[in-house]
Amino acid sequence: MPRRMILSPRLEGFLFLLGFGLCIPIANWLIGNAGTVCVPNGPCLIPVAPGLMAPSGVLMIGLALVLRDLVQRRLGLGWAATAISAGTVLSAFLAPPALVVASATAFFLSEAADLVVYTPLQRRGLTRAVLASSAVGLVVDSVVFLWLAFGSLDYLAGQVIGKAWMVVLALPLIALLRRRDERLGLA
């Protein structure tokens, strides 16, 4: 019977941390360069639901919320808080000049909200904690970013739905991780 290679929880945590960090430059690149429509002096947009468009960076921000939870699960609260701080600085450095304040502020507040919700819920179930914390984080991120960046909430529904898609797509992997953790006694 072949042996399956199982990564150590700490190594997994650092891979989640790397993925979390990569979401930031990818989101900033997407918002200015990739979409079905690029608004002059505005974001590049993608369809996220019938009749709804959102800035293309929403996909990576939805994923970042999930990865932050996994960083905390594997490496602890201190690493998660440090990742939020480093991600805020990275977001400020990588955002287009007109979006620096909006990007950094929205990133910090949404990830902090995610952390505050995830931390007490994680003991009640990983999937529930990820879903609830990501839902709060994606709403905070959407409202803060849109208001600070554009002075408008015109793309709010699209932002929320676009980020929610990434969270929903990640949930089967979260469930698999939870079951594997239980089998390995890591839950």
C-alpha positions in Angstrom: 0.0 0.0 0.0 1.6 3.3 -1.0 2.2 5.9 1.7 0.6 9.3 1.2 2.8 12.3 1.9 1.2 14.4 4.6 2.6 17.9 5.1 3.2 18.9 8.7 0.6 21.4 10.0 3.3 24.0 10.4 4.4 23.6 6.8 0.8 23.8 5.6 0.5 27.0 7.7 3.4 28.6 5.9 1.9 27.5 2.5 -1.4 29.2 3.5 0.5 32.2 4.6 2.3 32.4 1.2 -1.0 32.1 -0.6 -2.5 34.8 1.6 0.4 37.1 0.8 0.1 36.4 -2.9 -3.5 37.3 -3.0 -2.6 40.9 -2.3 -0.4 41.6 -5.4 -2.7 39.5 -7.6 -5.8 41.4 -6.5 -4.1 44.8 -7.1 -2.9 43.6 -10.5 -6.3 42.3 -11.5 -8.2 45.4 -10.5 -6.2 47.5 -12.9 -5.5 45.0 -15.7 -8.0 42.2 -16.1 -11.7 42.3 -16.7 -14.3 42.1 -19.4 -14.6 45.9 -19.0 -12.1 48.4 -17.7 -13.7 51.7 -16.6 -11.6 54.8 -17.4 -9.9 56.0 -14.2 -11.7 53.1 -12.5 -11.5 49.4 -11.9 -11.5 46.6 -14.4 -14.8 44.7 -14.0 -15.9 41.1 -14.3 -19.4 39.6 -14.2 -20.2 37.9 -10.9 -23.9 37.2 -11.4 -26.5 38.0 -14.1 -26.5 41.8 -14.4 -23.9 42.3 -11.7 -20.3 43.4 -12.2 -17.5 43.8 -9.7 -13.9 44.9 -9.7 -11.8 41.8 -10.7 -9.7 41.9 -7.5 -12.7 40.7 -5.5 -11.8 37.1 -6.4 -8.5 37.3 -4.6 -9.8 39.2 -1.6 -12.5 36.5 -1.1 -9.7 33.9 -1.1 -7.5 35.9 1.2 -10.2 35.9 3.9 -10.3 32.1 3.8 -6.5 31.7 3.7 -6.2 34.1 6.8 -8.4 31.7 8.7 -6.2 28.8 7.7 -3.1 30.6 8.7 -4.6 31.1 12.1 -5.7 27.5 12.3 -2.2 26.2 11.5 0.2 28.8 12.9 -1.9 30.6 15.6 -3.4 33.9 16.3 -0.1 35.7 16.5 0.9 34.7 13.0 -2.6 35.7 11.7 -2.4 39.1 13.3 1.1 39.6 11.9 -0.1 38.5 8.5 -2.8 41.1 8.6 -0.3 43.8 9.5 2.1 42.8 6.8 -0.7 42.4 4.3 -1.9 45.9 5.1 1.5 47.4 4.4 1.9 45.3 1.2 -1.6 46.4 0.1 -0.6 50.0 0.5 2.6 49.6 -1.4 1.0 47.7 -4.3 -2.2 49.5 -4.8 -2.5 52.1 -7.5 -1.8 55.6 -6.0 -5.4 56.6 -6.1 -6.4 53.5 -4.2 -3.7 53.2 -1.5 -5.8 54.5 1.4 -8.9 52.6 0.3 -7.0 49.3 -0.3 -4.9 49.3 2.9 -7.8 50.4 5.1 -10.3 48.0 3.7 -7.8 45.2 3.9 -6.9 45.9 7.5 -10.5 46.3 8.7 -11.9 43.3 6.8 -9.1 41.0 7.9 -9.4 42.2 11.5 -13.2 41.6 11.4 -12.6 38.2 9.9 -10.2 37.4 12.8 -12.6 38.7 15.5 -15.4 36.5 14.2 -13.3 33.4 13.3 -11.4 33.2 16.6 -14.4 32.4 18.9 -16.2 30.3 16.3 -13.3 28.0 15.3 -13.9 25.7 18.2 -17.5 25.2 17.1 -16.5 24.0 13.7 -14.1 25.0 11.0 -16.5 25.3 8.1 -19.0 27.4 10.1 -16.2 29.6 11.4 -14.7 30.2 7.9 -18.1 30.9 6.4 -19.2 33.3 9.1 -15.9 35.2 9.4 -15.5 35.4 5.6 -19.1 36.7 5.3 -18.4 39.5 7.8 -15.0 40.2 6.3 -16.2 40.5 2.7 -19.0 42.9 3.6 -16.6 45.1 5.6 -14.0 45.0 2.8 -16.6 45.8 0.1 -18.2 48.8 2.0 -14.9 50.3 3.1 -13.1 49.9 -0.2 -15.9 51.2 -2.4 -16.6 54.2 -0.1 -13.0 55.2 0.3 -12.0 54.5 -3.3 -14.9 55.8 -5.2 -17.2 57.6 -2.7 -20.0 55.3 -3.8 -21.4 51.9 -3.1 -22.5 51.3 -6.7 -20.6 48.0 -7.0 -21.5 46.7 -3.5 -23.7 43.8 -4.6 -21.2 42.7 -7.2 -18.3 43.0 -4.7 -20.1 41.0 -2.1 -21.2 38.3 -4.5 -17.8 38.1 -6.2 -16.0 37.6 -2.9 -18.7 35.1 -1.7 -18.1 33.0 -4.8 -14.5 32.4 -3.7 -15.5 31.6 -0.2 -18.1 29.1 -1.4 -15.7 27.5 -3.8 -13.2 27.1 -0.9 -15.7 25.4 1.4 -15.3 21.9 0.0 -11.6 22.1 0.6 -12.2 23.4 4.1 -14.5 20.5 4.8 -11.8 18.0 3.5 -9.2 19.7 5.7 -11.4 19.5 8.7 -12.1 15.8 8.2 -8.4 15.1 7.6 -7.5 17.0 10.7 -9.9 14.9 12.7 -8.4 11.7 11.3 -4.9 12.9 12.3 -6.0 14.1 15.7 -5.3 17.8 14.8 -8.9 19.1 15.2 
